[in-house]
Amino acid sequence: MNKRLFRVTGKEAMFLGICGGLGKYFDLDPTLIRVAVALITFFSFGTLIIAYFILAMIIPKEGTV
């Protein structure tokens, strides 16, 4: 099986679809990933936000490739 990382679209995407895509890729609940991202962003004083937007530019949307 060939796993690919995509940003999800539609109802699964809350903001840019990164956490939903990571949830599908790692077979985890996207809510857990969203909570982890929120906590890491809070404790790193927002530096994860830069990485989040970089990922949004690099990772393709679901169904585009």
mmCIF file as Biopython writes it, N, C-alpha, C and O atoms, coordinates in Angstrom:
data_model
#
loop_
_atom_site.group_PDB
_atom_site.id
_atom_site.type_symbol
_atom_site.label_atom_id
_atom_site.label_alt_id
_atom_site.label_comp_id
_atom_site.label_asym_id
_atom_site.label_entity_id
_atom_site.label_seq_id
_atom_site.pdbx_PDB_ins_code
_atom_site.Cartn_x
_atom_site.Cartn_y
_atom_site.Cartn_z
_atom_site.occupancy
_atom_site.B_iso_or_equiv
_atom_site.auth_seq_id
_atom_site.auth_asym_id
_atom_site.pdbx_PDB_model_num
ATOM 1   N N  . MET A ? 1  ? 0.843   -1.184 0.000  1.0 0.0 1  A 1 
ATOM 2   C CA . MET A ? 1  ? 0.000   0.000  0.000  1.0 0.0 1  A 1 
ATOM 3   C C  . MET A ? 1  ? 0.885   1.243  0.000  1.0 0.0 1  A 1 
ATOM 4   O O  . MET A ? 1  ? 1.836   1.339  0.775  1.0 0.0 1  A 1 
ATOM 5   N N  . ASN A ? 2  ? 0.572   2.165  -0.852 1.0 0.0 2  A 1 
ATOM 6   C CA . ASN A ? 2  ? 1.346   3.385  -0.992 1.0 0.0 2  A 1 
ATOM 7   C C  . ASN A ? 2  ? 0.641   4.524  -0.255 1.0 0.0 2  A 1 
ATOM 8   O O  . ASN A ? 2  ? -0.343  5.074  -0.748 1.0 0.0 2  A 1 
ATOM 9   N N  . LYS A ? 3  ? 1.149   4.871  0.924  1.0 0.0 3  A 1 
ATOM 10  C CA . LYS A ? 3  ? 0.555   5.958  1.699  1.0 0.0 3  A 1 
ATOM 11  C C  . LYS A ? 3  ? 1.118   7.291  1.232  1.0 0.0 3  A 1 
ATOM 12  O O  . LYS A ? 3  ? 2.321   7.428  1.011  1.0 0.0 3  A 1 
ATOM 13  N N  . ARG A ? 4  ? 0.231   8.273  1.086  1.0 0.0 4  A 1 
ATOM 14  C CA . ARG A ? 4  ? 0.647   9.625  0.707  1.0 0.0 4  A 1 
ATOM 15  C C  . ARG A ? 4  ? 0.041   10.603 1.694  1.0 0.0 4  A 1 
ATOM 16  O O  . ARG A ? 4  ? -1.071  10.399 2.182  1.0 0.0 4  A 1 
ATOM 17  N N  . LEU A ? 5  ? 0.763   11.649 1.981  1.0 0.0 5  A 1 
ATOM 18  C CA . LEU A ? 5  ? 0.296   12.688 2.883  1.0 0.0 5  A 1 
ATOM 19  C C  . LEU A ? 5  ? -0.375  13.785 2.072  1.0 0.0 5  A 1 
ATOM 20  O O  . LEU A ? 5  ? 0.230   14.360 1.168  1.0 0.0 5  A 1 
ATOM 21  N N  . PHE A ? 6  ? -1.629  14.070 2.401  1.0 0.0 6  A 1 
ATOM 22  C CA . PHE A ? 6  ? -2.405  15.109 1.745  1.0 0.0 6  A 1 
ATOM 23  C C  . PHE A ? 6  ? -3.070  15.984 2.778  1.0 0.0 6  A 1 
ATOM 24  O O  . PHE A ? 6  ? -3.283  15.564 3.916  1.0 0.0 6  A 1 
ATOM 25  N N  . ARG A ? 7  ? -3.402  17.218 2.380  1.0 0.0 7  A 1 
ATOM 26  C CA . ARG A ? 7  ? -4.272  18.061 3.197  1.0 0.0 7  A 1 
ATOM 27  C C  . ARG A ? 7  ? -5.704  17.661 2.861  1.0 0.0 7  A 1 
ATOM 28  O O  . ARG A ? 7  ? -6.053  17.542 1.686  1.0 0.0 7  A 1 
ATOM 29  N N  . VAL A ? 8  ? -6.523  17.458 3.861  1.0 0.0 8  A 1 
ATOM 30  C CA . VAL A ? 8  ? -7.909  17.069 3.613  1.0 0.0 8  A 1 
ATOM 31  C C  . VAL A ? 8  ? -8.727  18.297 3.254  1.0 0.0 8  A 1 
ATOM 32  O O  . VAL A ? 8  ? -8.355  19.428 3.569  1.0 0.0 8  A 1 
ATOM 33  N N  . THR A ? 9  ? -9.846  18.053 2.589  1.0 0.0 9  A 1 
ATOM 34  C CA . THR A ? 9  ? -10.756 19.128 2.202  1.0 0.0 9  A 1 
ATOM 35  C C  . THR A ? 9  ? -12.150 18.793 2.693  1.0 0.0 9  A 1 
ATOM 36  O O  . THR A ? 9  ? -12.403 17.678 3.148  1.0 0.0 9  A 1 
ATOM 37  N N  . GLY A ? 10 ? -13.036 19.737 2.604  1.0 0.0 10 A 1 
ATOM 38  C CA . GLY A ? 10 ? -14.428 19.517 2.978  1.0 0.0 10 A 1 
ATOM 39  C C  . GLY A ? 10 ? -14.655 19.589 4.474  1.0 0.0 10 A 1 
ATOM 40  O O  . GLY A ? 10 ? -14.039 20.397 5.169  1.0 0.0 10 A 1 
ATOM 41  N N  . LYS A ? 11 ? -15.541 18.741 4.965  1.0 0.0 11 A 1 
ATOM 42  C CA . LYS A ? 11 ? -15.934 18.762 6.376  1.0 0.0 11 A 1 
ATOM 43  C C  . LYS A ? 11 ? -14.816 18.303 7.310  1.0 0.0 11 A 1 
ATOM 44  O O  . LYS A ? 11 ? -14.811 18.656 8.489  1.0 0.0 11 A 1 
ATOM 45  N N  . GLU A ? 12 ? -13.881 17.530 6.799  1.0 0.0 12 A 1 
ATOM 46  C CA . GLU A ? 12 ? -12.794 17.022 7.635  1.0 0.0 12 A 1 
ATOM 47  C C  . GLU A ? 12 ? -11.764 18.101 7.946  1.0 0.0 12 A 1 
ATOM 48  O O  . GLU A ? 12 ? -11.028 17.980 8.925  1.0 0.0 12 A 1 
ATOM 49  N N  . ALA A ? 13 ? -11.696 19.147 7.137  1.0 0.0 13 A 1 
ATOM 50  C CA . ALA A ? 13 ? -10.696 20.196 7.313  1.0 0.0 13 A 1 
ATOM 51  C C  . ALA A ? 13 ? -11.260 21.313 8.186  1.0 0.0 13 A 1 
ATOM 52  O O  . ALA A ? 13 ? -12.333 21.843 7.902  1.0 0.0 13 A 1 
ATOM 53  N N  . MET A ? 14 ? -10.547 21.666 9.235  1.0 0.0 14 A 1 
ATOM 54  C CA . MET A ? 14 ? -10.955 22.793 10.053 1.0 0.0 14 A 1 
ATOM 55  C C  . MET A ? 14 ? -10.222 24.058 9.614  1.0 0.0 14 A 1 
ATOM 56  O O  . MET A ? 14 ? -10.845 25.091 9.370  1.0 0.0 14 A 1 
ATOM 57  N N  . PHE A ? 15 ? -8.904  23.971 9.515  1.0 0.0 15 A 1 
ATOM 58  C CA . PHE A ? 15 ? -8.105  25.116 9.080  1.0 0.0 15 A 1 
ATOM 59  C C  . PHE A ? 15 ? -6.963  24.592 8.222  1.0 0.0 15 A 1 
ATOM 60  O O  . PHE A ? 15 ? -5.988  24.054 8.745  1.0 0.0 15 A 1 
ATOM 61  N N  . LEU A ? 16 ? -7.077  24.740 6.944  1.0 0.0 16 A 1 
ATOM 62  C CA . LEU A ? 16 ? -6.092  24.329 5.947  1.0 0.0 16 A 1 
ATOM 63  C C  . LEU A ? 16 ? -5.947  22.821 5.785  1.0 0.0 16 A 1 
ATOM 64  O O  . LEU A ? 16 ? -5.272  22.394 4.848  1.0 0.0 16 A 1 
ATOM 65  N N  . GLY A ? 17 ? -6.530  21.997 6.628  1.0 0.0 17 A 1 
ATOM 66  C CA . GLY A ? 17 ? -6.551  20.555 6.444  1.0 0.0 17 A 1 
ATOM 67  C C  . GLY A ? 17 ? -5.307  19.799 6.839  1.0 0.0 17 A 1 
ATOM 68  O O  . GLY A ? 17 ? -5.193  18.611 6.539  1.0 0.0 17 A 1 
ATOM 69  N N  . ILE A ? 18 ? -4.363  20.453 7.506  1.0 0.0 18 A 1 
ATOM 70  C CA . ILE A ? 18 ? -3.108  19.799 7.863  1.0 0.0 18 A 1 
ATOM 71  C C  . ILE A ? 18 ? -3.337  18.709 8.908  1.0 0.0 18 A 1 
ATOM 72  O O  . ILE A ? 18 ? -2.891  17.578 8.721  1.0 0.0 18 A 1 
ATOM 73  N N  . CYS A ? 19 ? -4.012  19.025 9.982  1.0 0.0 19 A 1 
ATOM 74  C CA . CYS A ? 19 ? -4.212  18.052 11.066 1.0 0.0 19 A 1 
ATOM 75  C C  . CYS A ? 19 ? -5.078  16.878 10.611 1.0 0.0 19 A 1 
ATOM 76  O O  . CYS A ? 19 ? -4.837  15.739 11.010 1.0 0.0 19 A 1 
ATOM 77  N N  . GLY A ? 20 ? -6.079  17.149 9.782  1.0 0.0 20 A 1 
ATOM 78  C CA . GLY A ? 20 ? -6.892  16.067 9.248  1.0 0.0 20 A 1 
ATOM 79  C C  . GLY A ? 20 ? -6.096  15.137 8.351  1.0 0.0 20 A 1 
ATOM 80  O O  . GLY A ? 20 ? -6.274  13.920 8.389  1.0 0.0 20 A 1 
ATOM 81  N N  . GLY A ? 21 ? -5.221  15.713 7.547  1.0 0.0 21 A 1 
ATOM 82  C CA . GLY A ? 21 ? -4.355  14.908 6.684  1.0 0.0 21 A 1 
ATOM 83  C C  . GLY A ? 21 ? -3.366  14.074 7.480  1.0 0.0 21 A 1 
ATOM 84  O O  . GLY A ? 21 ? -3.119  12.915 7.148  1.0 0.0 21 A 1 
ATOM 85  N N  . LEU A ? 22 ? -2.798  14.661 8.533  1.0 0.0 22 A 1 
ATOM 86  C CA . LEU A ? 22 ? -1.890  13.903 9.391  1.0 0.0 22 A 1 
ATOM 87  C C  . LEU A ? 22 ? -2.635  12.784 10.108 1.0 0.0 22 A 1 
ATOM 88  O O  . LEU A ? 22 ? -2.092  11.698 10.312 1.0 0.0 22 A 1 
ATOM 89  N N  . GLY A ? 23 ? -3.881  13.054 10.487 1.0 0.0 23 A 1 
ATOM 90  C CA . GLY A ? 23 ? -4.697  12.024 11.129 1.0 0.0 23 A 1 
ATOM 91  C C  . GLY A ? 23 ? -4.953  10.841 10.217 1.0 0.0 23 A 1 
ATOM 92  O O  . GLY A ? 23 ? -4.879  9.690  10.646 1.0 0.0 23 A 1 
ATOM 93  N N  . LYS A ? 24 ? -5.255  11.125 8.963  1.0 0.0 24 A 1 
ATOM 94  C CA . LYS A ? 24 ? -5.459  10.037 7.998  1.0 0.0 24 A 1 
ATOM 95  C C  . LYS A ? 24 ? -4.160  9.274  7.734  1.0 0.0 24 A 1 
ATOM 96  O O  . LYS A ? 24 ? -4.165  8.046  7.652  1.0 0.0 24 A 1 
ATOM 97  N N  . TYR A ? 25 ? -3.065  9.992  7.605  1.0 0.0 25 A 1 
ATOM 98  C CA . TYR A ? 25 ? -1.786  9.363  7.286  1.0 0.0 25 A 1 
ATOM 99  C C  . TYR A ? 25 ? -1.321  8.437  8.406  1.0 0.0 25 A 1 
ATOM 100 O O  . TYR A ? 25 ? -0.865  7.324  8.144  1.0 0.0 25 A 1 
ATOM 101 N N  . PHE A ? 26 ? -1.435  8.894  9.654  1.0 0.0 26 A 1 
ATOM 102 C CA . PHE A ? 26 ? -0.982  8.099  10.788 1.0 0.0 26 A 1 
ATOM 103 C C  . PHE A ? 26 ? -2.097  7.267  11.419 1.0 0.0 26 A 1 
ATOM 104 O O  . PHE A ? 26 ? -1.879  6.613  12.438 1.0 0.0 26 A 1 
ATOM 105 N N  . ASP A ? 27 ? -3.289  7.287  10.822 1.0 0.0 27 A 1 
ATOM 106 C CA . ASP A ? 27 ? -4.449  6.528  11.297 1.0 0.0 27 A 1 
ATOM 107 C C  . ASP A ? 27 ? -4.772  6.885  12.758 1.0 0.0 27 A 1 
ATOM 108 O O  . ASP A ? 27 ? -4.957  6.009  13.603 1.0 0.0 27 A 1 
ATOM 109 N N  . LEU A ? 28 ? -4.831  8.179  13.021 1.0 0.0 28 A 1 
ATOM 110 C CA . LEU A ? 28 ? -5.175  8.702  14.342 1.0 0.0 28 A 1 
ATOM 111 C C  . LEU A ? 28 ? -6.368  9.632  14.214 1.0 0.0 28 A 1 
ATOM 112 O O  . LEU A ? 28 ? -6.700  10.095 13.123 1.0 0.0 28 A 1 
ATOM 113 N N  . ASP A ? 29 ? -7.004  9.897  15.343 1.0 0.0 29 A 1 
ATOM 114 C CA . ASP A ? 29 ? -8.099  10.853 15.372 1.0 0.0 29 A 1 
ATOM 115 C C  . ASP A ? 29 ? -7.528  12.256 15.161 1.0 0.0 29 A 1 
ATOM 116 O O  . ASP A ? 29 ? -6.631  12.663 15.899 1.0 0.0 29 A 1 
ATOM 117 N N  . PRO A ? 30 ? -8.021  12.998 14.179 1.0 0.0 30 A 1 
ATOM 118 C CA . PRO A ? 30 ? -7.495  14.339 13.940 1.0 0.0 30 A 1 
ATOM 119 C C  . PRO A ? 30 ? -7.667  15.284 15.131 1.0 0.0 30 A 1 
ATOM 120 O O  . PRO A ? 30 ? -6.910  16.245 15.276 1.0 0.0 30 A 1 
ATOM 121 N N  . THR A ? 31 ? -8.643  15.019 15.970 1.0 0.0 31 A 1 
ATOM 122 C CA . THR A ? 31 ? -8.835  15.859 17.151 1.0 0.0 31 A 1 
ATOM 123 C C  . THR A ? 31 ? -7.638  15.775 18.088 1.0 0.0 31 A 1 
ATOM 124 O O  . THR A ? 31 ? -7.241  16.779 18.679 1.0 0.0 31 A 1 
ATOM 125 N N  . LEU A ? 32 ? -7.062  14.588 18.228 1.0 0.0 32 A 1 
ATOM 126 C CA . LEU A ? 32 ? -5.868  14.437 19.065 1.0 0.0 32 A 1 
ATOM 127 C C  . LEU A ? 32 ? -4.703  15.254 18.495 1.0 0.0 32 A 1 
ATOM 128 O O  . LEU A ? 32 ? -3.948  15.882 19.238 1.0 0.0 32 A 1 
ATOM 129 N N  . ILE A ? 33 ? -4.572  15.236 17.197 1.0 0.0 33 A 1 
ATOM 130 C CA . ILE A ? 33 ? -3.500  15.997 16.565 1.0 0.0 33 A 1 
ATOM 131 C C  . ILE A ? 33 ? -3.750  17.492 16.723 1.0 0.0 33 A 1 
ATOM 132 O O  . ILE A ? 33 ? -2.814  18.254 16.965 1.0 0.0 33 A 1 
ATOM 133 N N  . ARG A ? 34 ? -5.004  17.917 16.590 1.0 0.0 34 A 1 
ATOM 134 C CA . ARG A ? 34 ? -5.337  19.335 16.758 1.0 0.0 34 A 1 
ATOM 135 C C  . ARG A ? 34 ? -5.031  19.817 18.174 1.0 0.0 34 A 1 
ATOM 136 O O  . ARG A ? 34 ? -4.504  20.913 18.363 1.0 0.0 34 A 1 
ATOM 137 N N  . VAL A ? 35 ? -5.363  18.993 19.163 1.0 0.0 35 A 1 
ATOM 138 C CA . VAL A ? 35 ? -5.070  19.354 20.554 1.0 0.0 35 A 1 
ATOM 139 C C  . VAL A ? 35 ? -3.562  19.430 20.775 1.0 0.0 35 A 1 
ATOM 140 O O  . VAL A ? 35 ? -3.074  20.346 21.437 1.0 0.0 35 A 1 
ATOM 141 N N  . ALA A ? 36 ? -2.826  18.467 20.223 1.0 0.0 36 A 1 
ATOM 142 C CA . ALA A ? 36 ? -1.368  18.476 20.365 1.0 0.0 36 A 1 
ATOM 143 C C  . ALA A ? 36 ? -0.768  19.713 19.693 1.0 0.0 36 A 1 
ATOM 144 O O  . ALA A ? 36 ? 0.137   20.335 20.248 1.0 0.0 36 A 1 
ATOM 145 N N  . VAL A ? 37 ? -1.256  20.072 18.516 1.0 0.0 37 A 1 
ATOM 146 C CA . VAL A ? 37 ? -0.756  21.256 17.821 1.0 0.0 37 A 1 
ATOM 147 C C  . VAL A ? 37 ? -1.065  22.516 18.627 1.0 0.0 37 A 1 
ATOM 148 O O  . VAL A ? 37 ? -0.221  23.406 18.735 1.0 0.0 37 A 1 
ATOM 149 N N  . ALA A ? 38 ? -2.256  22.595 19.186 1.0 0.0 38 A 1 
ATOM 150 C CA . ALA A ? 38 ? -2.621  23.763 19.993 1.0 0.0 38 A 1 
ATOM 151 C C  . ALA A ? 38 ? -1.728  23.883 21.224 1.0 0.0 38 A 1 
ATOM 152 O O  . ALA A ? 38 ? -1.263  24.974 21.554 1.0 0.0 38 A 1 
ATOM 153 N N  . LEU A ? 39 ? -1.491  22.765 21.899 1.0 0.0 39 A 1 
ATOM 154 C CA . LEU A ? 39 ? -0.633  22.802 23.095 1.0 0.0 39 A 1 
ATOM 155 C C  . LEU A ? 39 ? 0.811   23.151 22.748 1.0 0.0 39 A 1 
ATOM 156 O O  . LEU A ? 39 ? 1.441   23.958 23.432 1.0 0.0 39 A 1 
ATOM 157 N N  . ILE A ? 40 ? 1.325   22.553 21.701 1.0 0.0 40 A 1 
ATOM 158 C CA . ILE A ? 40 ? 2.707   22.850 21.299 1.0 0.0 40 A 1 
ATOM 159 C C  . ILE A ? 40 ? 2.832   24.306 20.868 1.0 0.0 40 A 1 
ATOM 160 O O  . ILE A ? 40 ? 3.832   24.956 21.175 1.0 0.0 40 A 1 
ATOM 161 N N  . THR A ? 41 ? 1.837   24.822 20.165 1.0 0.0 41 A 1 
ATOM 162 C CA . THR A ? 41 ? 1.860   26.224 19.754 1.0 0.0 41 A 1 
ATOM 163 C C  . THR A ? 41 ? 1.849   27.141 20.970 1.0 0.0 41 A 1 
ATOM 164 O O  . THR A ? 41 ? 2.573   28.136 21.011 1.0 0.0 41 A 1 
ATOM 165 N N  . PHE A ? 42 ? 1.032   26.805 21.954 1.0 0.0 42 A 1 
ATOM 166 C CA . PHE A ? 42 ? 0.948   27.623 23.165 1.0 0.0 42 A 1 
ATOM 167 C C  . PHE A ? 42 ? 2.266   27.621 23.929 1.0 0.0 42 A 1 
ATOM 168 O O  . PHE A ? 42 ? 2.751   28.674 24.341 1.0 0.0 42 A 1 
ATOM 169 N N  . PHE A ? 43 ? 2.843   26.439 24.116 1.0 0.0 43 A 1 
ATOM 170 C CA . PHE A ? 43 ? 4.054   26.332 24.914 1.0 0.0 43 A 1 
ATOM 171 C C  . PHE A ? 43 ? 5.319   26.759 24.163 1.0 0.0 43 A 1 
ATOM 172 O O  . PHE A ? 43 ? 6.353   27.013 24.780 1.0 0.0 43 A 1 
ATOM 173 N N  . SER A ? 44 ? 5.237   26.838 22.840 1.0 0.0 44 A 1 
ATOM 174 C CA . SER A ? 44 ? 6.396   27.301 22.068 1.0 0.0 44 A 1 
ATOM 175 C C  . SER A ? 44 ? 6.224   28.770 21.670 1.0 0.0 44 A 1 
ATOM 176 O O  . SER A ? 44 ? 6.954   29.281 20.821 1.0 0.0 44 A 1 
ATOM 177 N N  . PHE A ? 45 ? 5.268   29.430 22.282 1.0 0.0 45 A 1 
ATOM 178 C CA . PHE A ? 45 ? 5.014   30.854 22.054 1.0 0.0 45 A 1 
ATOM 179 C C  . PHE A ? 45 ? 4.728   31.167 20.590 1.0 0.0 45 A 1 
ATOM 180 O O  . PHE A ? 45 ? 5.118   32.216 20.078 1.0 0.0 45 A 1 
ATOM 181 N N  . GLY A ? 46 ? 4.036   30.235 19.920 1.0 0.0 46 A 1 
ATOM 182 C CA . GLY A ? 46 ? 3.560   30.473 18.564 1.0 0.0 46 A 1 
ATOM 183 C C  . GLY A ? 46 ? 4.510   30.140 17.437 1.0 0.0 46 A 1 
ATOM 184 O O  . GLY A ? 46 ? 4.190   30.391 16.276 1.0 0.0 46 A 1 
ATOM 185 N N  . THR A ? 47 ? 5.671   29.581 17.742 1.0 0.0 47 A 1 
ATOM 186 C CA . THR A ? 47 ? 6.611   29.293 16.658 1.0 0.0 47 A 1 
ATOM 187 C C  . THR A ? 47 ? 6.130   28.163 15.749 1.0 0.0 47 A 1 
ATOM 188 O O  . THR A ? 47 ? 6.559   28.080 14.598 1.0 0.0 47 A 1 
ATOM 189 N N  . LEU A ? 48 ? 5.257   27.302 16.237 1.0 0.0 48 A 1 
ATOM 190 C CA . LEU A ? 48 ? 4.734   26.222 15.397 1.0 0.0 48 A 1 
ATOM 191 C C  . LEU A ? 48 ? 3.830   26.766 14.288 1.0 0.0 48 A 1 
ATOM 192 O O  . LEU A ? 48 ? 3.617   26.092 13.281 1.0 0.0 48 A 1 
ATOM 193 N N  . ILE A ? 49 ? 3.309   27.955 14.460 1.0 0.0 49 A 1 
ATOM 194 C CA . ILE A ? 49 ? 2.441   28.552 13.444 1.0 0.0 49 A 1 
ATOM 195 C C  . ILE A ? 49 ? 3.204   28.709 12.121 1.0 0.0 49 A 1 
ATOM 196 O O  . ILE A ? 49 ? 2.639   28.495 11.048 1.0 0.0 49 A 1 
ATOM 197 N N  . ILE A ? 50 ? 4.452   29.074 12.199 1.0 0.0 50 A 1 
ATOM 198 C CA . ILE A ? 50 ? 5.273   29.228 10.985 1.0 0.0 50 A 1 
ATOM 199 C C  . ILE A ? 50 ? 5.405   27.883 10.275 1.0 0.0 50 A 1 
ATOM 200 O O  . ILE A ? 50 ? 5.242   27.804 9.057  1.0 0.0 50 A 1 
ATOM 201 N N  . ALA A ? 51 ? 5.698   26.828 11.029 1.0 0.0 51 A 1 
ATOM 202 C CA . ALA A ? 51 ? 5.828   25.498 10.440 1.0 0.0 51 A 1 
ATOM 203 C C  . ALA A ? 51 ? 4.500   25.030 9.862  1.0 0.0 51 A 1 
ATOM 204 O O  . ALA A ? 51 ? 4.480   24.362 8.829  1.0 0.0 51 A 1 
ATOM 205 N N  . TYR A ? 52 ? 3.396   25.369 10.508 1.0 0.0 52 A 1 
ATOM 206 C CA . TYR A ? 52 ? 2.065   24.980 10.040 1.0 0.0 52 A 1 
ATOM 207 C C  . TYR A ? 52 ? 1.789   25.588 8.662  1.0 0.0 52 A 1 
ATOM 208 O O  . TYR A ? 52 ? 1.300   24.898 7.768  1.0 0.0 52 A 1 
ATOM 209 N N  . PHE A ? 53 ? 2.096   26.863 8.489  1.0 0.0 53 A 1 
ATOM 210 C CA . PHE A ? 53 ? 1.863   27.506 7.195  1.0 0.0 53 A 1 
ATOM 211 C C  . PHE A ? 53 ? 2.831   27.002 6.127  1.0 0.0 53 A 1 
ATOM 212 O O  . PHE A ? 53 ? 2.466   26.932 4.954  1.0 0.0 53 A 1 
ATOM 213 N N  . ILE A ? 54 ? 4.037   26.656 6.508  1.0 0.0 54 A 1 
ATOM 214 C CA . ILE A ? 54 ? 4.974   26.061 5.551  1.0 0.0 54 A 1 
ATOM 215 C C  . ILE A ? 54 ? 4.453   24.703 5.087  1.0 0.0 54 A 1 
ATOM 216 O O  . ILE A ? 54 ? 4.514   24.382 3.900  1.0 0.0 54 A 1 
ATOM 217 N N  . LEU A ? 55 ? 3.941   23.908 6.025  1.0 0.0 55 A 1 
ATOM 218 C CA . LEU A ? 55 ? 3.345   22.620 5.650  1.0 0.0 55 A 1 
ATOM 219 C C  . LEU A ? 55 ? 2.156   22.816 4.720  1.0 0.0 55 A 1 
ATOM 220 O O  . LEU A ? 55 ? 1.966   22.037 3.786  1.0 0.0 55 A 1 
ATOM 221 N N  . ALA A ? 56 ? 1.357   23.845 4.966  1.0 0.0 56 A 1 
ATOM 222 C CA . ALA A ? 56 ? 0.193   24.122 4.114  1.0 0.0 56 A 1 
ATOM 223 C C  . ALA A ? 56 ? 0.619   24.463 2.689  1.0 0.0 56 A 1 
ATOM 224 O O  . ALA A ? 56 ? -0.116  24.188 1.740  1.0 0.0 56 A 1 
ATOM 225 N N  . MET A ? 57 ? 1.787   25.054 2.533  1.0 0.0 57 A 1 
ATOM 226 C CA . MET A ? 57 ? 2.269   25.379 1.192  1.0 0.0 57 A 1 
ATOM 227 C C  . MET A ? 57 ? 2.899   24.169 0.503  1.0 0.0 57 A 1 
ATOM 228 O O  . MET A ? 57 ? 2.864   24.071 -0.724 1.0 0.0 57 A 1 
ATOM 229 N N  . ILE A ? 58 ? 3.474   23.248 1.281  1.0 0.0 58 A 1 
ATOM 230 C CA . ILE A ? 58 ? 4.195   22.117 0.709  1.0 0.0 58 A 1 
ATOM 231 C C  . ILE A ? 58 ? 3.290   20.924 0.428  1.0 0.0 58 A 1 
ATOM 232 O O  . ILE A ? 58 ? 3.390   20.307 -0.632 1.0 0.0 58 A 1 
ATOM 233 N N  . ILE A ? 59 ? 2.409   20.594 1.365  1.0 0.0 59 A 1 
ATOM 234 C CA . ILE A ? 59 ? 1.566   19.397 1.247  1.0 0.0 59 A 1 
ATOM 235 C C  . ILE A ? 59 ? 0.423   19.669 0.268  1.0 0.0 59 A 1 
ATOM 236 O O  . ILE A ? 59 ? -0.297  20.653 0.436  1.0 0.0 59 A 1 
ATOM 237 N N  . PRO A ? 60 ? 0.242   18.836 -0.737 1.0 0.0 60 A 1 
ATOM 238 C CA . PRO A ? 60 ? -0.839  19.055 -1.705 1.0 0.0 60 A 1 
ATOM 239 C C  . PRO A ? 60 ? -2.206  18.710 -1.109 1.0 0.0 60 A 1 
ATOM 240 O O  . PRO A ? 60 ? -2.317  17.946 -0.150 1.0 0.0 60 A 1 
ATOM 241 N N  . LYS A ? 61 ? -3.243  19.302 -1.713 1.0 0.0 61 A 1 
ATOM 242 C CA . LYS A ? 61 ? -4.611  18.990 -1.305 1.0 0.0 61 A 1 
ATOM 243 C C  . LYS A ? 61 ? -4.986  17.585 -1.753 1.0 0.0 61 A 1 
ATOM 244 O O  . LYS A ? 61 ? -4.452  17.065 -2.733 1.0 0.0 61 A 1 
ATOM 245 N N  . GLU A ? 62 ? -5.891  16.995 -1.037 1.0 0.0 62 A 1 
ATOM 246 C CA . GLU A ? 62 ? -6.366  15.651 -1.355 1.0 0.0 62 A 1 
ATOM 247 C C  . GLU A ? 62 ? -7.029  15.654 -2.726 1.0 0.0 62 A 1 
ATOM 248 O O  . GLU A ? 62 ? -7.882  16.492 -3.018 1.0 0.0 62 A 1 
ATOM 249 N N  . GLY A ? 63 ? -6.624  14.704 -3.557 1.0 0.0 63 A 1 
ATOM 250 C CA . GLY A ? 63 ? -7.225  14.567 -4.876 1.0 0.0 63 A 1 
ATOM 251 C C  . GLY A ? 63 ? -6.583  15.393 -5.974 1.0 0.0 63 A 1 
ATOM 252 O O  . GLY A ? 63 ? -7.059  15.379 -7.109 1.0 0.0 63 A 1 
ATOM 253 N N  . THR A ? 64 ? -5.499  16.122 -5.661 1.0 0.0 64 A 1 
ATOM 254 C CA . THR A ? 64 ? -4.860  16.936 -6.692 1.0 0.0 64 A 1 
ATOM 255 C C  . THR A ? 64 ? -3.701  16.222 -7.385 1.0 0.0 64 A 1 
ATOM 256 O O  . THR A ? 64 ? -3.316  16.599 -8.491 1.0 0.0 64 A 1 
ATOM 257 N N  . VAL A ? 65 ? -3.148  15.204 -6.749 1.0 0.0 65 A 1 
ATOM 258 C CA . VAL A ? 65 ? -2.011  14.489 -7.361 1.0 0.0 65 A 1 
ATOM 259 C C  . VAL A ? 65 ? -2.418  13.074 -7.661 1.0 0.0 65 A 1 
ATOM 260 O O  . VAL A ? 65 ? -1.615  12.298 -8.177 1.0 0.0 65 A 1 
#
